[in-house]
């Protein structure tokens, strides 16, 4: 079972999925403030839940980090 799972990742994927990225301003304009704001909140909650980002004070960052 484990070897089958490992072998599965040796094969290239047959499809490439690409999604459009847009700014917050464009997203709210495209999807409306009500639906767009809900989508932004859901995305931010997912990033927080997965530990992708962590908050930092701008004044505590170096120029390179900004």
C-alpha angles and dihedrals in degrees: 000000000000092000091052090054092049092048090051090064092051090067119081117247114253097216137047118208119203125185129193117253119208139173122260091250093052092045093053090047092048100043101027128249096276099049095030094052091050090052092050092050091049091051093048092048090052092051090049093046092051092047093239097137136023128196120254134179110249092221090058094055125090121236090258093051091053 
